[in-house]
Amino acid sequence: MKLPHDVIILLADGARMLLLKNCGTQLEPDLRVIGHRQFENPPNRDLLADAPGVGFSRAYPGHDTMARADPHQANEDAFLAACAEALAAAAEDSSGLVVAAPPRALGVLRRQYDERIRVRLIAEIDKDLVKHSLDDITRLLGGYQAAVGE
């Protein structure tokens, strides 16, 4: 995939986000970090350590009456919504947008896209690239075919 000059790239998973901008050309991309966030999300065993006990219903033996929550996943979803807001704010100064995230995170991000993102979206990549170095990210993005429309 060729990355146009001034394209904004969002790399995100449930705990980390990188916003990159191509300050180079399509032939020689120069990705620079313009934003980053990291979120410490404790596991459910820590988040639910002081949760109330399980109740049982006589009407439905074997079924608990309290809904099973997943606060760890809810925290990740809220973090990804904040990532989509950061992408929308950065979209104003871009020639296009590329989003790379693991499949589940990509689904959460898609639900958060607003019109500023939709009209500039060039590609979506369902891979977790946020932990790679900038050189690796540049090389890996160059090997992908655009998933939205190039």
PEQUIGI-V63695 format. One record per backbone hydrogen bond with DSSP energy under -1.0 kcal/mol. CO is the residue of the C=O (numbers start at 1). NH is the residue of the N-H. If there is no record, write none. Layout:
# PEQUIGI-V63695
co:CO nh:NH
co:CO nh:NH
This chain:
# PEQUIGI-V63695
co:4 nh:7
co:6 nh:95
co:7 nh:22
co:8 nh:98
co:9 nh:20
co:10 nh:100
co:11 nh:18
co:15 nh:39
co:16 nh:13
co:17 nh:37
co:18 nh:11
co:19 nh:34
co:19 nh:35
co:20 nh:9
co:21 nh:32
co:22 nh:6
co:28 nh:25
co:30 nh:23
co:32 nh:21
co:35 nh:19
co:37 nh:17
co:43 nh:46
co:43 nh:47
co:44 nh:48
co:48 nh:51
co:55 nh:65
co:60 nh:63
co:63 nh:57
co:70 nh:74
co:71 nh:75
co:72 nh:76
co:73 nh:77
co:74 nh:78
co:75 nh:79
co:76 nh:80
co:77 nh:81
co:78 nh:82
co:79 nh:83
co:80 nh:84
co:81 nh:85
co:82 nh:86
co:83 nh:87
co:84 nh:88
co:85 nh:89
co:86 nh:90
co:87 nh:91
co:90 nh:93
co:91 nh:94
co:96 nh:8
co:97 nh:122
co:97 nh:123
co:98 nh:10
co:99 nh:125
co:100 nh:12
co:102 nh:106
co:103 nh:107
co:104 nh:108
co:105 nh:109
co:106 nh:110
co:107 nh:111
co:109 nh:112
co:114 nh:118
co:115 nh:119
co:117 nh:121
co:120 nh:97
co:122 nh:149
co:123 nh:99
co:125 nh:101
co:125 nh:127
co:129 nh:132
co:133 nh:137
co:134 nh:138
co:135 nh:139
co:136 nh:140
co:137 nh:141
co:138 nh:142
co:141 nh:144
